[in-house]
Amino acid sequence: MNASPALQPAAGPRDTPVFDALAQALDESLRLAMNFHRAGQLEHAETLYRGILDALPQHAQANYGLARLAVRAGQASQSLPHFAAALKAQPDNPNYRLGCIDALMQADQIDVAQEMLASALNDGLQGEVVEALGRQLEVRTQIARSIRDTQAPAKAAPAPRPQAASTPASRKAQPSPRDLGLLATCASRKDHAQVKALARSLTHRFPRHGAAWKALGVAVCSEDGPQEALQPMATAASLLPQDGDAHFNLALTLASVGRRKEAEASFRRALEIDPMSAKTHCTLGWMLQAQARLFEAELHCRRALEIAPSYVEAYLELGAILKNMQRPQEAEASYRKALEIDPARALGHNRLGLLLLEQDRWAEAEAAFRCALAADPSQGYPYTNLGAALGAQGRQAEADASYRKALQLQPDDHNSHSALLYSLSLGQSLGPAALFAEHRRFGEQFETPLRAAWTPHDGSRDPDRPLQVGFVSGDLYNHAVASFLEPVLQHLVGDSALVLHAYSTRRAAEDHVSQRLRGYVRHWHAAGGLDDAELAAKVRADGIDILIDLSGHTADNRLPAFARRPAPLQVSWMGYPGTTGLESMDYYLCDPFMLPPGRFDSQFSEKLVYLPANAPFLPLAESQPVNDLPALRAGHMTFGSFNRLNKISRDVVAVWAQLLRAVPTSRMLFGAMSGQENCDALIGWFSEEGIARQRLDFHQRCAMPQYLALHHQVDLCLDTFPYNGGTTTLHALWMGVPTLTLAGATMAGRVGAGVLGHVGLEEFIAPDAAAFEAQGAAWAQRLPELAQLRAGLRDRFAQSAIGQPALIASGLQQALRTMWQRWCAGLPAASFEAGRDQGGRA
């Protein structure tokens, strides 16, 4: 946490023990207040902030904290003195200035807010938050102007114009009370078919009657969908210019068909008419959140709750927004508030579960998803999320069943289908051919209907021109994929033959890694707010020549966008150890150690392209030196695992236990654990195999330097199967610890063999469970040799292709150019090897 600003006591020397004690006490009070504030314990936070101000009335951060609490409580006017005090102490603090502008808007001091924003802009303050405030201020200004206009004295009505001769329609310009009553009765019964018939008749007889068009639009939307409802909705809004509900209905319909810019204008028009509509504020917040405009979305949802403090939907949307803004404690508080108001709300049990899942609180997440299903068993998405919670606990068969149930209920949900494929890759229920067939079914489901709409790419077929290359990923933040990609981008950034684009499809706020990655690409596209059709259209409009998927069937993938074939060439790389199953994906990037040429082609719909290594790995700069083999000091062998629990199945534990029995004095260390309940599950499985609790050591998830230091206690790591570790194996090698792996028959089961092959550790690759036990037991008897190997592993690593990003970047450049040259020549995709030599070594 940042240190507090310099303290300013009213009087007395600053170098006295009394001042030091006061400073320390206030610093501690501020720290506690901010922690309470973040945790949603606002009364405690307020008490501490006020205590600080009793001692130092001009304390900037305490005043700012109280100001934020007042705004959150809907008391914007009361926040202004505290903002003024904070700004007096730190006039250039951007958070204080922006917070004050927002408070001024909410307090209806629009002119002052405009002046303050103009001053901030003049001082060079800029960014998305500033732009969002500007838009908010513009809307508030329009609302204020509208209110002034409606309160102005009415003008004299113009003289009536001469009327044309009466016709039957003009003599009866309104539907009869009986017609309107019948329409209302049918609407109250939700008899949409009858409403549609009655309303259509009324609009035919009375084409200027806005209420009839409004009813028709709602009925058509319910019966035929939003696209068909657009025309009657738009007509109703045109005929009822002061009807906020008519504009809201039109806005929601436009948003539903992806016309978000027009939808936003209609939402804002509805708010001009009725600025106190909590429903409109909340729904606009939902749409803005979908576009990753999180700051604006939060403002609208909080405004909805100011208007309607018990509005459950607003709490749910606010929770989703706060989650994406990386404020999990506030998000959890918002979800729990929604459930406090409406305990049976299935959507609130599901969103809370997702939040708990992200925090690795898997048992709690499972309970939340089961409550959501109890409230509404007809929905598929809680089954998908329940599958994730079960899989995270190593209960793979239950996870698969939950995903299949989700697909029964929602067969068109590509996220559930991808989740099932990932889960099947983790388990052993399917052989390679059956697993490939499951992936091909994904293509048949989500790609086949789109093929008729594929259109030719008419760009220049010059084989030597600079290429527009796009990377699509939801993992362009502090994530393993970003850590593999960044070293390559560092070497591509100066290549004039490539123009790099990044399409970040994550809706959450960017972090420091995202900001760093921005510096390596010429064009960064925040695409989290685009649906798959919109993303595909943008890729085509950007003229991308080669589009690279970095997700496969992992979370937040955008494979349905690739299924629309927006680029001439499409490639999958590094995010998922297996095929996408799409015919529109031309190539898959791999390396010859992971997938020996000629042996795995039948498991991919793509053609395999071999780089010197699948991806580079750069170790943490602050990692500690390799230590001596701990077994020489401890007198016993220590095996280790740092893999996620969803890779450690009951079958894996059985094989590991077999080795532990073969080396009876050995122990096993588990790192990166999450929660005691997960430790208990492993303890139970090992107990069933006759392995005592005393032989197992568990360490909870920790910061990376401490995580790496745990390897100082481990002599040999044990790999999971059939889905191997990847990053964990690389970290272990850097810390001098080899990994004993059981090579499988799919790519997911070949990752360990691929990494070990690069550094010449073929003796640690076992073909089956019996060999796994025999090789592990043999190394327990070869401690001096293992110690010598440990001391030299970093040198081996640095000399391998994995340790040379420049070599891999060069291979990627060659691969992309070869792909492009083949396409320009009208040749189909074909497997080939790109790199400095045929073996993949430096």
N, C-alpha and C positions, 0 to 999 in steps of 0.2 A: 504494500500500500504506500502511496505517496506520503511524504512527511507533511505535517501541517505547516501553514505559513508561520512566519516569525511572530511570536507573541508580543503584544503591546500592553503591558500593565500600566495602570494610571500613573504610578510613581514608584520610585525605589530603584536601587542599582540592580543591573541585570546579572552581575556575576556573583550574587549572593546565593547561599544554599537555599534560602526561602524561594527565590525566583526559580531556581532549578527544580525544586520540588513541585512548585506550581505548574511549571511548564510540562513536567513529566505527567502530573496528574491530569492536566487538560488534554495532553496528547492521548493518554489512555482513554479518557472519557470520549474523545472524538472517535477513536478507533472503535470503541464499543457502540457508540451511537450509529456509526455508519454500518456496522455489522447488523445491528437491529433493524436499521432502515432497509437494507437489502433483503433481510429475512422476512419483511412484512410485519415486524413487531413494532408498530409505529408509536404506540404510547410510550414504550421504553425509550425509543429513539428521541421522541420529543422531550422527555424529561431530561435526558442527558444533554441535548442541544441547549435547552434553557439553562441548565446548570453551568454550562460553559459561558453563556452570555451574561449570567450573573456576575462572573468574574471578569470577563472581557466583553463588554457590550458590542464592540466592533469586530469581533472574531468572524472572519470571512466565511469559512466553511460551515460554522455553526449557523450563521444567518442564512446561508444558502440551503442548508439542510431543512431548517424550519420553513423557509419559503416553499420548498418542494413539497413538504408535508401539507402546507396550507392549500396549495394548488390541487394536490391529490384529494383533499377533503372537499373540494368544490368551493373553496374560500379564496379565490384569486385575489380579491381586493386586499385581504389581510396579508397576503404574501408580499405585497409590493414594498412595504417598509424594510422587510428583511432583504429583499433583492437589492434595494438601494444601499443598505449598509454593506452588503457583500461587495457591491460594485465600487463603493467608496474606498474599500480596502484594496481591492484588486480590479481596477477599472478595465483592464484589457483581457480579463478571463473570458474566453468565448462561451463557456458553459453558463456563466452567470448572465451574460448579455442575452443569449438565446432564450434562456429560461425566463428572463424578465420580459422579453418581447412576447412570449407565449402567454404569460400571466396578464400582461396588459390587454392582449386580445380577449382573453376570457373575462376580464373585468370590463370589457366594452370601452376601453380607452384606446380606440382605434387610431386616432390622430397621433397620440404619443407613441404608440407602437410603430407607426409608420416612420416617424422621425428617428426613433432609435434604430430601426432596421436600416434606414438610409445611412445613418452614421456608421453602423457596423460594416455595411458594404463599402463605404468610402474608405474605411480603415483596412480594407483588403480581406475581410472575413468572407469565406466562400465555402462551398461544399454542398452535399445533398441536403443536410439538415437546414442550412440557410435557405436553399431553394424551396424546400418544403414549407418552411415558415412563411416565405414570400407568397406562396400559393394560398396558404391558409389565410394570410392577412388580406389577400385580394378578395377571397370569398367573404370574409367578415365585413370588408368594406362594402361589397355589393349588398350584403344583407342589411347593413346599417342604412345604406342609401335607399333600399327598397322600403324599409320601415319608415324612413322620413317621407318618402313619396306617398305612402298610404295614409300618413298622418296630416299631409298638407290639405288645405281647404279645397273642397271639390270645385272644379270649374263648371261654369254654366253648361247645361246640356245643349247640344246643337238642335236647331229646329228640325222637327221630323220631316223626312223626305216623303214625297208623294208615293203611295203604294200602287203596285200594279193590280190589275183586276184579280179578285180572289179566285183561288183554285182549291180543289178539295184538300190538297196537302197543306196549303197555307192556312185554311180555315181550321185545321186540326194539326197544329205544329208540334204538339206534344203527345206522347203516348197516354192512354187513359190510365187512371189510377188502378183499374183492374189489371191492365197489362203489366204495369210496374209491380203491383203486388204479387202477381203470379211469378214474375221473374225473380223477385226477392225470395219467395217461398222455395223455389227450385234451387236457388243459390244457397239458402240456409241448409238444404238437404244435401248439398254437394252433388246434385244431379247434373253433372257437367254437360251431358249429352242434351238434356232438355233445355238447359240454360243456353247452350250454343244455338239450338234451333229457334228458341224464342227471341234471343238477342239478334240473330241474323235477320229474322223477320222484321224486328223493330228498326234495325239500321237500314233495311231496304225501304221501309215506309217513311222513316224519319231520319234521313241521312245526316242531319245536323244535331242529333241528340247524343251528346257525349257520353252520358251514363250508359246508354245501350252499347256503344262501342267499347266502353270500359269493361262491361260484363262479358261481352263477346271475347275480348282479348284474354281475360282470365280463363274462360271456359275452353277456348281453343288451345291455350298453353297447357292446360291440364289434359286435354284429350289428344292433341296432335303434336305437342312440343313447342318450344320457344320460337323456332324459326318460323313456323306458320302463324304464330301469334304476333309477330312484329308489326304487320300492317294494321290490325285493329288497335294494338296498343299505341302506335304512333298517332293514329287518327284520334283516339281518345285524348291523348295529351295535347294535340293541336286544338281540339274543340273545347278542352277544359284547361285553359292556360293557368288558372289559379288553383287547380286541384292537385295538391301535393301527392296524393296516392296514385293518381294517373301517371305522373312523372316518375314516381318510384317504381310502379309496375313496368313502365317502359325501360327504365334503367336496369332493373333486374333481368328483364328479357334480353336486352342488349348484352349484358355481361354474360348471360348463359350461352350466347352464341359467339362469344369471343370478341365482340365489338366494344372493347373496354374504353377506348377514348370517348366514344359517343355515350357509353353508359355513365362514365364519370360526369360528363356534362349534364346528363339527365338527373343523376343523383344530386348534383350541386344545385340544379334548378329546383328540385324538390325541397332542398334545404333553404333556398331563398324564400320559398312559399311558407314553409313551416320549419324554422330553425330549431324548434324544440322537439322534433321527431327523433326519438331515441332509435326507432327502427331504422330510419334512413342513415343516421350516423353509424350505427353498428354495421349495416350492410355495406356501406361505402368503405368502412374499415376492413371488412372481409375482402372486398375487391382489391383494395390497395395492398393488403397483405399478400394476396396472390401475385401481385406485381413486384413484390419485394420492396415496396415503399413503406418500410416498417415504422418510421417515425411518424409519418402522416396517419398511418393506420392506428397507431397507439392513441394519437390525439383524438381521433373520431370515436374510438371505443370508450375512452375515458369520458368524453363528452356525453356519450349515450348513458353512461352510468351516473353522471352528474344529474341528468334529467330523470332517469329511472333507476334508482339504486338497487332494485331487485330484479333487474333485467338479466335473466340467465344467459341468453345468447351473447350479450355483450361481454360477460365474464368469460365465456368460452372462447370468443374471438380474441379478447385481450390476452388470455392465457397462451393461445397459439402465437400471437405476435411477440409476447415477452420471451417465449421459448426460442423463437427464431432470432431474437436480439441477444441471445446468450444470457438471459436473466432467469435461470431455472427456478430459483426460490420464489421470486415474484410470480412466475407462471404457475407454479404449484399452488400458491395461495389463491390465485384467481380461479383455478379449476376447482379447488376445494370449496371456495365460496359459492360457485355455481351449484355444486352438489349439495351444499348445505341448504340452498334454497329449493332445489329440486333433486332429491336423492335418487330418483328413478330415471334421470336423464342419461340415456345410453351413450350419447355423444360425449358427455362429461366423463363418465367412467372410462371411455376409450382414449380420449386425449390425455387424461391423467396417466393412464397406463403407458402411453408412448413416452411421456416425460420421464416416468420412472424407469422405463426401459433404457433410455439414453443415459441414465445415471447408474446403470448396472444394478438396479434394485429389482432383480428379475422376479423373485417370488411375489413382491408387492405388485409388480406389473401384471403378473399372471392373474392375481386376485382381481385387479381392476378390470381386466379384459373379460374375465368370467362374469363379473357383475354386469358389464355392458351387454353380454350375450343373454344373461337372465332377463334384463330389461327389454331387449329386442333381439330375439334369435333369428330374425329374418335378414339381418344385414351380414354381408360377407366380410367387411373390413375388420371387425373385431376378431374374426377367426384368423385372418392374416397376421394380425398383431399378436394374437395368442400364440400362433406358430413360432413367431420370433422369440417370444419369452420362453417357450418350451425348449426351442433349439439352443438358446443361450445357456440353459441349464443342462445341456447334454442329453435331452430326452428327444432324440431325433425322430423315432417312429411316431411319437405323439405329434411332433411338429409337422411331419409330412401329412398326417391325417387332417390336421387343422387347416393346412394350406389347401388341401383337396376339397374340404368342406367349403372354404371360401370361394373356390372356383365353381363349385356347384351352384352357389347362390349368385355369384357375379362372374360369369364366364368371360366377360369382356374386360376384366381388370388385369391389365398387363403386369402391374406391380405384384399381385398375388401369384401370377404365373412365374415371374422371375424369382420370387422368394421360394417357391416350390423347387425350381431348378437348382438354386443355390443349396437348399436343404438336401436335395437328393445327391448333390455332389459331395456333401459332408458325410453321408451315410454309406452303407454297404449293401443296401437292398437291391440295387440295380447293377448289372454288368455294364461294360463300356458301350456295347451296341444299344442296349435298352436306354441308357442315359442319353446317348446321342439322339435316339428316336424321340425322347421327351423334349429335347431342345428343338428338334425339327418341328414338333407340334406347335411350339411357340410361333415359329415362322408361318406355319399354315394358318394359325388363328389370327395373327396381327399383321402379317405382311401380304398374304394372298389377296385380301379384299382391296388392297391399295395399288396392286400392280397395274391395273387398267388406267390409273391416273399418272403413271410414270411418264415423264416427257423427256425428249432428248436434251442434251446439254450442248449448246451451240457455241461455247467459247472457243477461242483459238486453240488449234491442235499443234501449235509450235512445240516440238519436243524439248527445246532448250530454253524456253522463256522462264522467267521467275514464276514460282508456283505459289498460289494462295492456299495455305495449309491451316486447317482449323482443328483445334482440340476441344472435345465436348466432354465435360465432366462435372459431377456434383461434388467432387473431392478436391477442389482447388483451394484448399485451406490447410490447417495443421492436421494433415492426414498422411498415411503412408504413401498413397499414390503421388501426392504432391512432392514428397521427399525423394521419390524415384525420378519424377519428371524434371524437377528443377535443375539438377546437374546437366541434363541433356540440353535444356533450354539455354543454359549459360553458354554453351558452345554453339548453339544455332543462331543466337541473337545477332551475330555479326555476319551471317551468311546472306549476301545480297540476292542469292538465287531463291530464297524462301521468304515469303511474307506471312508472318505468323498471326493467327487469330486464336483467341481463347473464348469459349462459350461457357461461362460459369452458370450452371443450372441449379445451384443451391439457393434456396430462398432465405436462409439465415444470413445475418450480418457478416461482412467480410472480416477476416482477422489479419494479423501481421504477416502471415504467410501469403495470403491472397494479395496483399499490397505489394509484397516482394515479387510475386509472380507477374504482376502487372508490368513490372519493369522489363521483362524479357520478351514481351509480345508487342507488336505494333498496334494491334487492335484487341481491346478487351471488351467483351460483350456480357453485360449482366443479364443473363437469359432466364433467371429463375422465375420470372413472371410470365414467361411465354409457354403456351401449351405446345404439344408436339407438332401440330400443323403450323403454328406460328413460327416455331423454331426452324422447321424445315424451310418455310418461306424465306426466313431471314438468311439462312445459309445460302440459299439459291441467289437471293438478291445481293449478297456479299461476294458472289462470284468465286466461291470456294472450289478449288480443284480437287483437293484430297482432304476428306473429313475423317478424323481419327477419334474413335470412341475409347474412353479410358475407364469405363465402368462395367461393361458386360452386363451380367444379370445380378449386379449388386445394387444396393439402395440408391435411389434417385437416378437410375439409369434413364436414358432417353432413346432407347432402341426403337420405339414407334416413330420417332422422327427420322431415324436412319431408314426405317422401312418404307418411307416415302421417297427414298433415293434423291435427296436434294443435291448431291455432289456426284461428279463423274466417277470418282474413285472413293471407296469407303473402307476403313481399316479399323480393326479392334486390337487393342494393345494394353497389356499390363494390369488392368483392373480386375480381371476375372480369369481363372485358370480353366478355360474351356470355350467352346464355340458359342456364338450368339444364336445359331440356328437360322439366320437370315440369309437368303440368297442375295440380297442387296448389299451384304457386307463382302467385299472382294477378297480381303487379305486379313491374316492374323499374324502378328509379329511375335516371334518366340526365339529360342536359341537351340543349337544342336545338342547341348547337354541335357536340357529339359525334355525336348522332344526329338529323339534321334531320327534323322531323316528317313522317310519311307515307312515308319512304323505307326504313325498316328494320324495320317491323312484322312482315314475313313471316319475319324471322330470329329471332323470339322466340315462345316458348310463352306468355310473360307479356304483359300489357298495359303499354305504356310510359307512365311518369309523369315529366314534365319538371320538374326543379327549376331554380332560377336558375343553379346550377352543379352538376356531378356531386358534387363534394366540395370543401371549402375546403382551403387550404394555408397553413400558418403557417411561415415560414422560421425557421431557427436564429437565436436571439437573438444569438449570438456571431459571426455571419457578418461578414466584412470588407466595407468599402465597395466599390462598383463602381470598377474602375480604368479608365484610358484604353484605347482600342482597341489591343491589343498589336501589330497589323499596322503601325500608324503608326510605332512604334518599331523593330520588327524588320525591316521592309522586305519581309515576305512574309506571306501568309495562313496562319493555322493553323486547321484544322478539328479538331473534337473529338468523342469519343464516350465516354459514361460508362455505357453500357448493359451488362447482363450478357451473357456470351458466348453463352448459349443463344438470344439474339435476333439474334446476328450470324452469319448463314448465309453460305455461299459466294456466293449470289446477291446478298446485301447488299454484300459486299466488292466484287463486280464493278461494281455501280453507283457505290459510293464511289470506286473506282479510276478509273472513267470521269471523274469530276469532278477527281480529282487530276491526271489526264493533261491535262485541259482547263486547269488552272491549274498549270503545270509547276514554278513556284517554291514552291508551297504545301507544307505539312507536315500531319501528322495526329497528334493526341495521344489516347491511350487512358488513361482513368482507371479505378480500382476493379478492376484486374486481379487474378487469383488464380493465382499460380504461373507459373514460366517456361515450362512446357510449353504453357500456353494462349497466351502471347505467341508462342511458336514456331509454333503453328498459324496464327495470323493473319499472321505474317511470311511463311509459306509461301504462303498464299492471295494476299497482295498481290504476292509475287514472281511468281506465275503470271500476274498482270495487268500485269507490267512496272513495278511500284512498288518502288523500292530500299528496303532496310532503313533507310538513313540518313534517310529522310523520315518515319519512324515513331518516336514517343516513347511509352514504356509506363511507367505508374505503378501500383504495387501498391496494394491496398486499404489505406486509412488512416482515421484519425479524421475525423469530419465537418468540423471547422474546416479541416483540411489538404485534405480532399476539395474543399470549396468554393473554397479558395484556388487550386486548379489551374485554375479558370475564368479566372483572371487571365492565363493563357497562351493562351486560346482566343478566336478571333474569331467563329466560327460552329460550332454543333453540328450533326451529321448524325444523323438519326433512323434507326431500324431499321424494317424492314417484313417481312412484313405485320403483325407484332405490334410496335406502336410503343412507345417509352418513355413513361413517365408521370411518376413522381416525378423522374426525371433531367431531364426537360424543364422541370419546375417549378423545380427547383434552379437550372438554367442561366438561366432567365428572371430569377430573383431576383438572380443575379450579373451581369446585364446582357447575357447571351448568348442570342440567338435560336436556334431550332432549325429547320433545313430538313427538312421532313417530306414523305413521299410518301403521300398519302391513299389508303386502301384501300377495299374494298367491304364490309368487316365492321367491327364495333365495335372489335375489336382493332387494326385499321388506321386507325381514326378518332380515337384518343386524342390524337395530336399535333395534328391539325386542330382538335379541340375546344379544347385548351388555347390554341393560337395564336389561334383565333377570339375567345376571351374578351378577349384583350389587343390585338385589332385588327391582327394580323400576318398577314393573309391572303396577303401577297406571299411568305411563306415556305412556303406549302402548294402542293406540286406534284401534278398529276394523274397523271403517269407518269414513267418513268425519264429520258426525254429532257428533259422540263421540269425535272426535278430537277437534271440537269447544267447546263442553260442558266441556271436561276435562281441556282445556286451560283456559277457562273462570273461572272454579272452582278454579284452582290454583291461579288465580289473586285475589281471595278472601281469600286465605289461606296463606298470606304472612309470618306470624310468623312460620308456619310449614315448609314453603319453605326455610326460613332462617335457621332453625335448620337442615334441610336436607342438605343444602349447606355446613354447617360447618363440617358435618361428612362424606361427600362423599369420601374424599381421604382415610379415614380408610376403608370404604366399598370396595373401589377400590383395596387397597392393600391386603385385605382378600379374594378377588375373585380369580378365576383361571386365569383371564386375567392378574392380577398383579403378577403372580407367574410363571416366565419362566421355572423354574426347574420342576414344575409340568407338564407343557405342553411338555417339552423335554422328560420327563419320559414316558408320554403317547405316544409320537411319537416313542420312542424306542420300547415300547411294541407293537405298531401297526405294525411297520416294521418287527419285529420278527414273529408276528402272520401271517402276509401276507406270509412271506418266508416259514414258517413251513407248511402252507396250500399248497403252490406251490410244496414244496418238497414231500408232501404226494400225489400229483396228484389231489388235490381238487380244484374246481373252486373258483373264487373270491366270497365272501359273506360279507354282512354288519355285523359289530360288533362294540363293544364299547371298547375303551382302555382308561385307566385312573385309578385314585385312588378310585373313587366311581361312582355310577351310575348316580348321579345328575350333575356331572361335577363341583361340588364345591370342594374347598380345604378342 
